[in-house]
Amino acid sequence: MTALEILLEALQFYEIEVMSVNGNHIKVPPAYEIEVEANGIYKLLDEGYIIAPFADINELCRFISG
């Protein structure tokens, strides 16, 4: 599985809606965008501004859903 596929499965597990997928970018509510980097880091953005990089996908999902 690719890092993008793993992220999509994790979002589904945490019941986080996927609004769109465009290449290596996924948009989720309320206005977050997740960029999947080649090195396995998930970069969380809010309106284009980086909030934080996440290496742990569960931590990322808990941050979004929390």
N, C-alpha and C positions, 0 to 999 in steps of 0.2 A: 504494500500500500504506500502511496505517496503521502507526504506531509499534508497536502490539501485534502485528500480522502480521509485521513485520520481526523483532521479538524472537523470536517463535515459530519463524521460519525459522532464525535464528541459533542458538537452543537446539538445534534438530534437527541443524544442521551440526556443532556441537560435541559432539553425542551426549549432551546433558544431558536427563535425563528430566523431563517436565512432569507433575507430580502432579495439578494442577488449575488451571483458569482460571476466575476469578470477576470479571467486569467487567474492570477494568484491573489486576487483581492475578493474578500467576502464582506458584504454589508449585512449588519445585524442591528436590531433596535437597541437603543433609541436612535442613535445616529453614529454608531461605531462602524469602523471598517477594520478588518484584520488583513494584514499583508503577510503571506506565507513566504518566508525567505528560504533560499536554497540550503542554508545551513541548519534548518529545522527550528529557527526562531520565529515566533509569531509576534508580529509588531501590531499593537493595538493603537488605532488612530481615532480621533474625534474631530470631525470637520477638517481633516488634513493635518492636524497637529498630533504628534506622537505622545501618547499617554505613557506607554511603557512597553518594553520588549518582554516577552514571556517565553521561557524555555519549557515550562511545565504547562501542558495543555489543560490540565484540570484546574490549575490556579487561574488561568485565563478565563475559563468558562465560569468559575465561581465568581470572579471579579465582575464579569458581564452580568450575570444573573443576580448578583447580590445587591 
